[in-house]
Amino acid sequence: MRTRWFVLAGLGVALLLAGVVSIYASASPDGLSKVSEDHGFAGTEHTRDGLLDYDSATGVVGVLVVLGLAGGITYAVRRRRPQDEQS
């Protein structure tokens, strides 16, 4: 029962950070953007359309995808054990 509460609390914190706190992230350019601006080739990039725009919804979707993958891999690995090793 403790593990379940720990996982749910961790999930809650991750969703809170991805969905709410990310809104307040810095609007300043990151390192790569800053270097491209300093060297004068910032406007030469080619834009690509993604599945989602980069916002808080993307962070929440990312958390849920990682949770699904990690849970699926954990479930698959635990199911592969022979019966005599489980006890």
C-alpha positions, 0 to 999 in steps of 0.5 A: 500500500505504501508503494502505491501512495509513493508512486501516486505522489510522484506522478502528481508531482511530475504532472504538477511540474510538467503542467503548471510550473513549466508555464513559468519557465524562462523565455530567454533562449537556451544555449544553442539558440543563444550561440546561433543568435551570436553567430548570426545564423539563427534565422536560417533554421527550417521549421518542422511541424510536430504533433504538439506545440511546446507548452504545458500540455506537451509536458503532461503528455510526456509524463504520461507516455514515460509512465506508460512505457516504464509501467509496460516494461516493468509489467513485461519483465515481471511476467517473464520470471518463472513461477519458482523465482517469484516466491 
